[in-house]
Amino acid sequence: MKVLIVGASGLVGTAAANAFHDAGWDVIAASRRFPDLIRGADHLKIDLQDADACAAAARDLSDITHVVYTAVYEMPGLVAGWSDPHQIETNGQMIRNLLEPLRSSAALQHVTLLQGTKAYGATVRPMRIPARESQPRVEHPNFYWLQQDYLVQTGLPHTILRPQLIVGPNHGVVMNLPPIIGAYAALRHAEGQPFSFPGGADWVWEAVDTRLVANACVWAATHEVAHGETYNLTNGEVFTWRDMWPAMAEALGVEVGPDEPQSMAAYMSSRAQRWQSIVSEHNLQPISLETLLGESHFYADLCFASGATEPPPPTYVSTIKIKQHGFTDTWNTEESFCEWLRDLQARRVIPALGG
């Protein structure tokens, strides 16, 4: 069994490459950037927007049996791009560029495709609560349907996973909050300010640890019951940011202060020089603030309901289906966030401020 992890430098790609490696698979990790957090996998540098490069790579991948497709093209500013025709078409073309030549060169047994709970139309109308995989498709501009319809058309056995807010160790990606929260805490500390919650009205969330998503990828590849199915994924509980803020403050070694509503995107983007001073003072990895943030500071504004005086509509999804089919992993969300914050400190991506 040999799996090609596409988008291996991202949150799910990195975790999936490690999970398949730990399960004894041969792993090829494909991405434009080298995925520095993977272990025991060969790296394939590839640009999925380059059809010729994908065709050339496929000729050397004839022994691939499984594909986990986690790659995504996001435009600067993040949220506005979700309905942009160029972003939608680019993501559709990327999966075609990869799978078309690979279908000819390899005997593929299964493909796992990542979507998200935006599939339930929360960007255009309130979601049904809970959102279930059996509900009719909500037609709205997004690349999920383009990729899914293509995959169905190929006839390849496949599984679609829809994780909620994903939590993990990667920095410089489009949607991961621990590096943003850790850098925000360090900047506030450097300015002599407390770790104040910057968001708006309370908004009850669900999240999912990237290791749970990775384990689901391994499970889907090895259980025929998952073929042709779509599954929601969460840790199995709900949380609010304000409730979790003190635990994250303790992990970071800072003091919680009164709420101070502000845009994380605006606050973080304006402090590149101060971040460089923090890097020097704490002997951190030489990572610029822009590189650290990726597009995740825009995602933070969305998740924290920045500027909202009333709670946004809830976005709860049901995970009953995948549990009934046999995958029952759960995770403590508070522990997940705190563990990844401590991991970022241990790797000197953000400073340890306690003591």
C-alpha positions as CSV (number, residue, x, y, z in Angstrom):
1,M,0.0,0.0,0.0
2,K,1.5,3.3,-1.1
3,V,-0.3,6.6,-0.5
4,L,0.3,10.0,-2.2
5,I,-0.5,12.8,0.3
6,V,-1.2,15.9,-1.8
7,G,-0.8,19.2,0.0
8,A,1.6,17.7,2.5
9,S,2.8,21.0,3.9
10,G,-0.6,21.9,5.2
11,L,-2.5,21.1,8.3
12,V,-4.2,17.9,7.3
13,G,-1.5,16.9,4.8
14,T,1.3,16.9,7.4
15,A,-0.8,14.9,9.9
16,A,-2.0,12.4,7.3
17,A,1.5,11.8,6.1
18,N,2.6,11.0,9.6
19,A,-0.5,8.9,10.4
20,F,0.0,6.7,7.3
21,H,3.7,6.4,8.0
22,D,3.0,5.3,11.6
23,A,0.4,2.7,10.2
24,G,3.2,1.1,8.1
25,W,2.4,2.6,4.7
26,D,4.9,3.8,2.1
27,V,4.2,7.6,1.9
28,I,4.9,10.1,-0.8
29,A,4.4,13.7,0.4
30,A,3.6,16.1,-2.4
31,S,3.7,19.9,-2.0
32,R,5.3,23.0,-3.4
33,R,6.9,23.8,0.0
34,F,8.9,21.2,1.9
35,P,6.8,19.9,4.7
36,D,9.2,20.2,7.6
37,L,7.0,18.4,10.2
38,I,6.6,15.1,8.4
39,R,8.5,12.0,9.3
40,G,9.4,8.9,7.2
41,A,8.0,10.1,3.9
42,D,9.6,10.9,0.5
43,H,8.9,14.5,-0.7
44,L,7.7,15.3,-4.2
45,K,7.9,19.0,-5.1
46,I,5.1,19.7,-7.4
47,D,2.9,22.7,-8.5
48,L,-0.6,21.4,-9.1
49,Q,-1.4,24.4,-11.3
50,D,1.2,23.1,-13.8
51,A,-0.5,20.4,-15.8
52,D,2.8,19.4,-17.6
53,A,4.6,19.0,-14.2
54,C,1.7,16.8,-12.9
55,A,1.8,14.6,-16.0
56,A,5.6,14.2,-15.7
57,A,5.3,13.3,-12.0
58,A,2.6,10.8,-12.6
59,R,4.9,8.7,-14.8
60,D,7.0,8.0,-11.7
61,L,4.0,7.3,-9.5
62,S,2.8,4.0,-11.1
63,D,2.9,2.2,-7.7
64,I,0.6,4.6,-5.9
65,T,-2.5,2.8,-4.6
66,H,-4.2,5.6,-2.6
67,V,-4.4,9.4,-2.8
68,V,-5.3,11.8,0.0
69,Y,-6.0,15.2,-1.6
70,T,-5.7,18.1,0.9
71,A,-4.3,20.8,-1.4
72,V,-6.1,24.1,-1.7
73,Y,-5.6,27.4,-3.5
74,E,-6.7,30.4,-1.5
75,M,-6.6,34.0,-2.6
76,P,-5.1,36.8,-0.4
77,G,-7.6,38.0,2.2
78,L,-9.1,34.5,2.4
79,V,-12.9,34.9,2.9
80,A,-13.7,37.0,-0.2
81,G,-12.0,34.3,-2.3
82,W,-14.3,31.6,-1.3
83,S,-16.9,32.6,-3.9
84,D,-14.4,34.0,-6.5
85,P,-14.8,32.3,-9.9
86,H,-11.0,32.3,-10.4
87,Q,-10.3,30.5,-7.1
88,I,-13.1,28.0,-7.7
89,E,-11.9,27.1,-11.2
90,T,-8.2,27.0,-10.1
91,N,-9.1,24.4,-7.4
92,G,-11.1,22.4,-9.9
93,Q,-8.2,22.4,-12.4
94,M,-5.6,21.4,-9.8
95,I,-7.3,18.1,-8.9
96,R,-7.9,17.4,-12.6
97,N,-4.2,18.1,-13.4
98,L,-3.2,15.5,-10.8
99,L,-5.7,12.7,-11.2
100,E,-6.1,12.6,-14.9
101,P,-2.5,11.4,-15.6
102,L,-2.4,9.5,-12.4
103,R,-5.4,7.5,-13.4
104,S,-3.6,6.3,-16.5
105,S,-0.3,5.5,-14.8
106,A,-1.4,3.9,-11.5
107,A,-4.0,1.4,-10.3
108,L,-5.7,3.6,-7.8
109,Q,-7.8,1.9,-5.2
110,H,-9.1,4.9,-3.2
111,V,-9.1,8.7,-3.1
112,T,-9.8,10.8,0.0
113,L,-11.0,14.4,-0.6
114,L,-11.1,17.2,2.0
115,Q,-13.9,19.7,2.0
116,G,-15.2,21.7,5.0
117,T,-18.4,22.7,6.6
118,K,-18.8,25.6,4.2
119,A,-20.4,22.9,2.1
120,Y,-23.5,23.5,4.1
121,G,-23.9,27.0,2.8
122,A,-23.1,29.0,6.0
123,T,-21.6,31.8,3.8
124,V,-24.9,32.4,2.1
125,R,-27.6,31.4,4.6
126,P,-27.9,30.0,8.1
127,M,-27.1,26.3,8.2
128,R,-29.5,23.6,9.2
129,I,-28.7,22.4,12.8
130,P,-27.2,20.0,12.9
131,A,-25.8,19.8,9.4
132,R,-26.0,16.3,8.2
133,E,-24.3,14.6,5.2
134,S,-27.7,13.4,3.9
135,Q,-29.1,16.9,3.5
136,P,-29.6,18.2,0.0
137,R,-26.7,20.1,-1.5
138,V,-26.8,23.8,-0.9
139,E,-26.0,25.3,-4.2
140,H,-23.6,28.3,-3.8
141,P,-20.3,29.4,-5.4
142,N,-17.5,27.2,-4.0
143,F,-15.0,24.7,-5.4
144,Y,-16.2,21.7,-3.4
145,W,-18.9,20.7,-5.9
146,L,-16.5,21.1,-8.8
147,Q,-14.0,18.7,-7.3
148,Q,-16.6,16.3,-6.0
149,D,-18.5,16.1,-9.2
150,Y,-15.2,15.4,-11.1
151,L,-14.2,12.7,-8.6
152,V,-17.6,11.0,-9.0
153,Q,-17.3,11.2,-12.8
154,T,-13.9,9.3,-12.6
155,G,-15.6,6.3,-11.0
156,L,-12.7,6.0,-8.5
157,P,-13.6,4.7,-5.0
158,H,-13.5,7.8,-2.8
159,T,-14.4,9.3,0.6
160,I,-15.1,12.9,1.4
161,L,-14.2,14.3,4.8
162,R,-15.7,17.6,6.1
163,P,-13.8,18.7,9.2
164,Q,-14.8,21.7,11.3
165,L,-12.2,24.3,12.4
166,I,-8.9,22.3,12.3
167,V,-6.3,22.7,15.0
168,G,-2.6,21.8,14.5
169,P,1.1,22.7,14.6
170,N,1.6,24.3,11.1
171,H,2.3,28.0,10.7
172,G,2.1,30.0,7.5
173,V,-1.1,28.2,6.3
174,V,-4.5,29.5,5.4
175,M,-6.5,28.4,8.4
176,N,-4.8,27.5,11.6
177,L,-5.3,29.6,14.8
178,P,-2.6,28.4,17.4
179,P,0.2,30.3,15.7
180,I,-2.0,33.4,15.4
181,I,-3.1,33.2,19.1
182,G,0.5,32.6,20.2
183,A,2.0,35.5,18.2
184,Y,-0.8,37.8,19.4
185,A,0.0,36.9,23.0
186,A,3.7,37.6,22.4
187,L,3.0,41.0,20.7
188,R,0.6,42.1,23.5
189,H,3.2,41.0,26.1
190,A,5.9,43.0,24.3
191,E,3.6,46.1,24.4
192,G,3.0,45.7,28.1
193,Q,-0.7,44.7,27.4
194,P,-2.6,41.7,28.7
195,F,-3.9,38.8,26.7
196,S,-7.3,40.3,26.0
197,F,-9.9,38.5,23.8
198,P,-10.2,40.5,20.6
199,G,-13.4,39.1,19.3
200,G,-17.1,40.1,19.2
201,A,-20.2,38.3,20.5
202,D,-19.9,34.8,21.9
203,W,-20.1,32.2,19.2
204,V,-20.3,28.6,20.1
205,W,-17.9,26.5,18.0
206,E,-16.8,23.0,17.2
207,A,-13.2,22.1,16.3
208,V,-11.2,19.1,15.3
209,D,-7.6,18.2,16.0
210,T,-5.6,17.5,12.9
211,R,-4.5,14.1,14.2
212,L,-8.2,13.1,14.4
213,V,-8.6,14.1,10.7
214,A,-5.5,12.2,9.8
215,N,-6.7,9.0,11.6
216,A,-10.0,9.4,9.7
217,C,-8.0,9.5,6.4
218,V,-6.3,6.2,7.3
219,W,-9.6,4.7,8.4
220,A,-11.4,5.7,5.2
221,A,-8.6,4.2,3.1
222,T,-8.8,0.9,4.8
223,H,-12.5,0.4,5.4
224,E,-14.8,-0.3,2.4
225,V,-17.8,1.0,4.3
226,A,-16.4,4.5,3.8
227,H,-16.2,4.2,0.0
228,G,-18.6,6.6,-1.7
229,E,-19.4,8.3,1.6
230,T,-19.2,11.8,3.0
231,Y,-18.4,12.4,6.7
232,N,-18.4,15.4,9.0
233,L,-15.6,15.4,11.6
234,T,-15.3,17.2,14.9
235,N,-13.6,16.5,18.3
236,G,-17.0,15.6,19.6
237,E,-17.8,18.7,21.8
238,V,-18.5,22.4,21.6
239,F,-16.6,25.4,23.1
240,T,-16.5,29.2,23.3
241,W,-13.4,31.2,22.8
242,R,-13.9,33.3,26.0
243,D,-14.3,30.1,28.1
244,M,-11.0,28.6,26.6
245,W,-9.0,31.9,26.8
246,P,-7.7,31.4,30.4
247,A,-6.4,27.9,29.6
248,M,-4.5,29.2,26.6
249,A,-3.2,32.1,28.6
250,E,-1.7,29.7,31.1
251,A,-0.1,27.6,28.4
252,L,1.4,30.7,26.9
253,G,2.5,32.2,30.2
254,V,0.5,35.4,30.0
255,E,-2.2,37.1,31.9
256,V,-5.8,37.5,30.7
257,G,-7.2,41.0,30.5
258,P,-10.6,42.6,29.8
259,D,-12.0,42.1,26.3
260,E,-10.5,44.5,23.7
261,P,-12.4,44.1,20.5
262,Q,-10.2,44.6,17.4
263,S,-9.4,43.1,14.0
264,M,-6.7,40.5,14.3
265,A,-5.9,40.9,10.7
266,A,-5.3,44.7,11.2
267,Y,-3.5,44.3,14.5
268,M,-1.1,41.6,13.4
269,S,-0.3,43.0,10.0
270,S,0.9,46.3,11.4
271,R,3.5,44.8,13.8
272,A,6.1,43.1,11.5
273,Q,9.0,45.1,13.0
274,R,7.9,44.4,16.6
275,W,7.7,40.7,15.8
276,Q,11.3,40.8,14.5
277,S,12.4,42.3,17.9
278,I,10.5,39.4,19.7
279,V,12.3,36.9,17.4
280,S,15.7,38.3,18.3
281,E,14.9,38.7,22.0
282,H,13.6,35.1,22.5
283,N,16.0,33.4,20.0
284,L,13.1,32.2,17.9
285,Q,13.3,30.6,14.5
286,P,13.9,33.4,11.9
287,I,10.3,33.4,10.7
288,S,8.9,36.7,9.5
289,L,5.5,37.7,10.7
290,E,4.1,37.5,7.2
291,T,5.4,33.9,6.8
292,L,4.1,33.0,10.2
293,L,0.6,34.3,9.6
294,G,-0.2,32.9,6.1
295,E,-3.9,33.9,5.7
296,S,-4.8,32.6,9.2
297,H,-5.2,36.1,10.8
298,F,-8.1,36.7,8.5
299,Y,-9.5,33.4,9.6
300,A,-9.1,34.5,13.2
301,D,-11.4,37.5,12.6
302,L,-14.1,35.2,11.2
303,C,-13.8,32.6,14.0
304,F,-13.7,35.3,16.8
305,A,-16.8,37.0,15.3
306,S,-14.8,40.2,15.0
307,G,-17.0,43.3,15.2
308,A,-20.2,41.3,15.8
309,T,-22.6,42.5,18.5
310,E,-24.9,39.5,18.2
311,P,-23.8,35.9,17.9
312,P,-23.6,34.7,14.2
313,P,-25.8,31.8,13.2
314,P,-24.6,28.5,14.7
315,T,-22.6,26.1,12.6
316,Y,-23.0,22.7,14.3
317,V,-22.5,19.5,12.4
318,S,-23.5,16.0,13.2
319,T,-20.8,13.3,13.4
320,I,-23.2,10.5,14.1
321,K,-22.7,9.0,10.7
322,I,-19.0,8.3,10.9
323,K,-19.3,7.0,14.4
324,Q,-22.0,4.6,13.3
325,H,-19.8,3.4,10.5
326,G,-17.0,2.6,13.0
327,F,-14.7,5.6,13.4
328,T,-15.1,6.9,17.0
329,D,-12.0,9.0,17.7
330,T,-12.6,12.1,20.0
331,W,-10.4,14.8,21.4
332,N,-10.5,17.4,24.1
333,T,-10.5,20.8,22.3
334,E,-9.0,22.8,25.1
335,E,-6.2,20.3,25.5
336,S,-5.7,20.3,21.7
337,F,-5.2,24.1,21.5
338,C,-2.9,24.2,24.5
339,E,-0.8,21.3,23.3
340,W,-0.2,22.9,20.0
341,L,0.6,26.2,21.6
342,R,3.2,24.4,23.7
343,D,4.5,22.6,20.7
344,L,5.0,25.9,18.9
345,Q,6.9,27.2,21.9
346,A,9.1,24.0,22.0
347,R,9.9,24.5,18.3
348,R,10.8,28.2,18.9
349,V,8.1,29.4,16.6
350,I,6.5,31.5,19.3
351,P,8.1,32.5,22.7
352,A,7.6,30.8,26.0
353,L,6.6,33.8,28.2
354,G,6.0,32.2,31.6
355,G,8.4,32.2,34.5
